[in-house]
Amino acid sequence: MLLPSKKGLKTALEVFAVFQWALSALIIALTVIFVNLYLVLFTPYWPVTVLILTWLAFDWKTPQRGGRRFGCVRRWCLWKQYCDYFPLKLLKTHDISPNHNYILVCHPHGALAHSCFGHFATETSGFSKIFPGITPYILTLGAFFWVPFLREYVMSSGACSVSRASMDFLLTHKGKGNMLIVVAGGLAECKYSLPGSTTLFLKNRTGFVRVALHHGVPLIPAYAFGETDLYDQHIFTPGGLVNRFQNWVRSMIHVYPCAFYGRGFTENSWGLLPYARPVTTVVGKPLPLPKIENPSQETVAKYHTLYVDALRKLYDQHKTKYGISETEELVIT
């Protein structure tokens, strides 16, 4: 009578999988920092910290040179529980040839980009079977690679730095069949991560278009229906002290510090876990771009407009299948 049911055990595993992912970066970072401070200040084992920092300096550019992925980590059974929690689903609308490189731009970012991680940093949603011959490289903030051990964990999933040097390397030194995954809205888009929101922070995000033109690689739009429904967000009074602080931080470092919240460890409790709601990421048709080594601002703007049009078309074709009304438009800000 005291043993959990099979369904209850699976639910517990799913909750644990999401919980550990959401907090792993913070826990690893704090552990590494405090352990090394302790070694330096209170023990004679400070050379261990010196060795770690020496390795970090020696290996500093690896996240910009293809990273260091481990297939076994990407195939962890833990990630299967992670994807089943929501659940996450990946839908392909067109075949992608492995004879070219691509930049896939995923929208929206949401609060923590759960669907982007689940689909492209793990194999549990079937990426390799859906896109045979394609190697995904999810690009993320360089700050994840500043902390020893955390950087290894992040890189093991196939993640690399989102810097220009990293993108140039992946598109020129890793052969063909590479897909760079970029979440164009970034953390600045968290402001619009509200249930039912269809607003994207994209109007002035043109860097991915410039890189694509420089290398002559196609852009692929992708939209995650349901990503913004995973959390609620407390909206502070417009023009108030907290709201002014949020906008100031966003203007300074392009990160919007929002007060998001979801469920706790039990279904009807409050906490920071995402709601268990389905998210389907629809990957659109590649948009071919010419190779222009030094594109002008006007040229970048032209192809940015073409990309936005392709994204709108993808959104409009599929929105009603995922609970969005026919009249709901995609808002680009």
Secondary structure, DSSP 4 states (H G I P E B T S, - for coil): --SPPHHHHHHHHHHHHHHHHHHHHHHHHHHHHHHHHHHHHHSS-HHHHHHHHHHHHHTTTGGGTT----HHHHT-HHHHHHHHHTTEEEEESS---TTS-EEEEEE--TTT-HHHHHHHS-STT-HHHHSTT-EEEEEE-GGGGSSTTHHHHHHTTT-EE-SHHHHHHHHHSS-SSEEEEE-TTGGGGGGG--TT--EE--TT--HHHHHHHHHT--EEEEEEETGGGS-EEEPPPTTSHHHHHHHHHHHHHS----EEEEE-SSTTSEESBPP---EEEEE---B-----SS--HHHHHHHHHHHHHHHHHHHHHHGGGGT--TTPPPEE-
